[in-house]
């Protein structure tokens, strides 16, 4: 190996290349030093663990020894830190912050430029003040088959937007699940006060208010039936998947407060939430997928619209209302259950 190559292996760029590729450096001296440092760290960690496990309740001397070992371990780790561990992380963090600011400024600039090309707000000549609303009012019943113009607009003209809104609900529920769901692993890290709070709620459920239970016994089926009616008639009268799903979700919450988690889990669990939510979103996406190819501008999609005023009169709007209603109902119950107890 030439002298030039020997010098190259000791340069910053040579080390950076191996750091980027996630490989170990091949300099024998450095490998030997790192191996030795690793053995020392392992030995000290073993001594720290043994010292910690053997500390008696009043062992002040043993505890001082444990602290000294921890300090020695920290100094050894700092001594044998590599360049990426010392400076690489700091440089990357600084670059990340600068790049994030530049990206945000760039996005804001693009949005401002786009807004500058939009028509003047409130102008009578804007498309949304004449062409779009005129199309909805004059052609809505003919093209969507829905007597309710609002439902025809949301689940036919703008069905893609509604699909995105439904996914937002599902993603928000998943985010809350990730952040605050209490599972077996997380319960191991809980404090005694948090565990006592959960046990206290379980004790409260065993002594539920008999008046609330009797009232809920009659009201829950009625509220649920009303929510189903709102969903199924959303294209014929005021209503639809969003308000109907909210009403059904409220009935679930009332049942939970009246009868507790134990009885609610007999028909609604985390698995139920997952299956219904994912199944509804997939069904919506597959059912309305034809619009992206055949009906985007209301070309003939081949789906019969039926007789206006009849329940099967809006093409796929009835099915889409059911899917949206199920997602909203499950999300409402999931939010309440997670924020109340951390689980379903």
N, C-alpha and C positions, 0 to 999 in steps of 0.2 A: 504494500500500500504506500502511495506517495505521501510526501510531507504535506502536500496541499490537502489531500483527503483527511489526513490526521487532524489538521487544523479545522477542517469543515465539521468534523464530528464533535468538536468542542464549542461550536458556535451556537448562537441563540436560535437561528433558523433550523438547525438540525434538531435541536430539542423540541422546537415548536412543531415540527413535522410529526414527530413521534407522539406528541401530546394530542394533536388534532386527530391522528389516526387511532388513538387509544392504545398504542403499543408501548412496550417497555423499552427504555434506552438500552443500548448494547455496550455502553462503556463499562468495562469490567470493574474498574475501581469504584465507580458509583454504584454498580450492582452489589458489590461486596459491602459497601457502607450501608446501603439500604437494607440489605439482608441482615446485617448485624443490628441495625436499629430496630428492625422488625422483631428480631429475637428478644432484644432488650424490652421492647414494649410489651411483648407477650408475657415475659417473665414478671414485669412490674404489674401488669394487669392481673396476673394470677395472684401475686402477693397482695394486691389491693383487695381482690375479691375475698381472699382468705381472711385478711385483716377485718374487713367489713362484716363477714359472717361470724367472726369470733368475738366481736365487741360485746362485752357484758353491759348490763344496764348502767352500771356505775364505773365503767372502764375508761376513765379520762385519759390514761396513758396510752391505751390501745387506740382510742379515737385520735389522739395526737399523731400516733404512728401512721394511722390510716390517712390523715390529711397530708403528712409529709410524703407518703408514697404517691398520692394523687398529684401533689405539686411536682414531684420528680418526673412523673409520667407526662405531665403537661409540658415541662421544660424539654424533655426528650423529643416529644412530638413537634414542638416548635423548632428545635434544632435541626431535625432531619426533614423538614417540610421541603417539597420540591418547588421549583419556580411556579408551576401552575397553581399550586396550593397557596403560595405566598402572594404573588403579583397577578397571576392569571385571572383569579376570581375577581379581584378588584378591577382589573382592566375590563373584563367582560361585563361586570355590573355597571361600570360607567358608560361603556358603549351601549348597553341595553337601555339605560335611562335616556341617553341622547337620542338613540334611534326611535324610542317610543314617543318622545316629544316631537321629533321631525315627522313621524308618521301621523300623529294626531293633527299637527298643523297642516300637513298635506291633505288629509281627509276633510278638514274644515274648509280649506281653500277650494277643493273640488265642489263641495256642497254649496258654498257661497257663489261660485261661478255658475253652477247649475240653477240656483235660485234666481240669479240675475237674468236668465233667459226665459223664466216663466212669465205668463201673462200677468198684467197688472191685477192686483187683488181687488175684487168687487166690480170689475168692469163688466158691463152687460154683454160684451162681445166675447167673453171667455167661453171656451167650449163647455166647461162644467155648468155654466149658467144658461146654456141654450141647447147645444147638440146632445150632450149626455143625458140630461134630465128629460129632454123631449123624447129621446129614444126609449128610456125606461118607461115613461108614462104611456106613450103611444104604441110601442111594440112589445112591452113587457109581458102582457098576458098571452099574446100570440107566440112569442119566441120561447118563453119559459113555461107557460101553462100554469103559472101560479097566480091565484087571485090576489094574494098579498104581494104588492110590488116590492116591498122591502126585502122579503124573503127571496123573491126571484132575483133581486139584485145581488144579495149577499151570497146565495148558494148557486147562482148560475152565471151571471155576468162577472162577478168577482169571487168565484168559488176558489180560485187559487189563493187569494188573500185570506179567505176564511180558513183554508187548510193551514196556512202559516200561523194564524192566530191559535188554532187548535194545538199546533205543535208547540207554540209558546207556553200554553198551559201545561202541557205534558213535561216540557223541559224544566219549567219552574218547579213542578212537583218533584222531578228527579233531583234537582238541585237541593231542595229542602230535605229530601231523603238522605242525600249524601252528607249534608251538614249536621243535621240534628237527630237522625234516626238512632234509636238506642237498641243495639243488638247485644248478643251475649259477650262479644269481645269488648264492646265499649262499656258494658256494665262492670267489667272487671276493673276498669280504671276510674269508676265513679267514687265520689266521696261517700261517707256514711250518711250525710244529710240528704244527698240526692237519692240514695237507695231507700232511706226512710220515707221520702216524699212519694216514691212510687208505691211502696208498701201501704202508705196511708191512703192513697187513692184506691188501691185494691180493697182495703178495708171499708172505704166509703161505698164502693160498688155493692158490697154485700148488705148494706143497710140503706138501700135506695128509698126515695120518697114514694110511698104507695099511691099518693094522689097523682104525682107526675106520671107514674106508670099506667094508671087507669086512663088518664087523659090521652097519653101517647098511644095507648092501645087502640083508641078510636080515631085519633087524628092522623097517625102515620099512614095508614092505608089510603085515607082520603087525600092527603097531601100528595102522596105518590101517584095516585090515579089522576089528580089534577095536573101534575107535571107531565105525565104520559100524554094526556089530552093536549096540552100546550105544544108538545113536540110533534105529535101526529097531525095536528091541524095548523102547523106553523105557516104552511103555504096557502091556507084558506082564510085564516083570520090572524089577528095580532098574536104573535108568539114565535115559536121556533125552538131550535136546539139549545141556544144559550139560556133563555129564561126558563125553559122546561127543565134543562139539566140543573140549573140553580135550585129550582123547587124540589127536585128529587134529592139533590144533595142536602138540602135543608131537612128533608124527612129522615135521611140517614143520621144526621147530626142529632135530631130530636130523639130518635130511637136509641142512639148511643148514650145520651144523657139520661134517658129514662131507665134503660136496662143494663148498661155497662158494656165493657169490652168483651166479656166472656160470651154473652149471647150474640153480640154483633158479629163476632168472629165465626159464628156458625154459617153465615151466608156472605160475609165480606171480609176477606183477608188481604194481605199484601199480594198474594198470588192472584186473587180475583182482580185487584186493582191493575196489576201488570197485564193480565190477559185481556181485560176489557179495553183498557186504554190503547194498548198496542194494536189489538185487533180492530178497534174502531178507526184509528188513524190509517192503518193499512187499507181497510175497506174503503174509506173516503178517498185515499190516493188512487187506488185501482179503479173505483167507480167513476171518478171524475177525470181520469187520465185521458179519456177520449177527447176531451175539450182541447188538450194540447196538440192534437193531431187533426181532429175533424171539426170541432165546434168552437175553435178559438174566436172566430168572428161570426159565430152563429151560422156556420155552414150546416148543411143537413147532416145530423149525427145519426139518424135512423132510430132514435129513441122516441116512441110515441108519447105525446103529452096528455092524451085523454081529454075528458070533458072538464072545462073550467068549473070549479065549485065542487067537484068530486074528490074524494081522498086520493085516488090514483090519477092525478091530473097534472102533476108537475115534473114528469120524467123521473129523474133521480133525486129530486129535491127531498122527497119523503125519506129516502134512505140516508141522504146526507144529514138531514135534521136529526135522525136517530143517532148517527155516529157522533155528531157534535154534542148532542145531549148527554150521551154516555160519558164522553171525555170530561165535560164540565161537571157532571155529578160526581164522578170518581175523584177529580181534582179537588173539588170543594171538601169532600169528606177527608181526603188525604191531608190537606192543609190543616183542617181542624184537629184531626187525630194526632198529627205529628207535633203541632205546636202545643197541644195539651199534654201529651204523654211521651212523645218521641217514638211512636210506633202505631201500627194498625192491628 
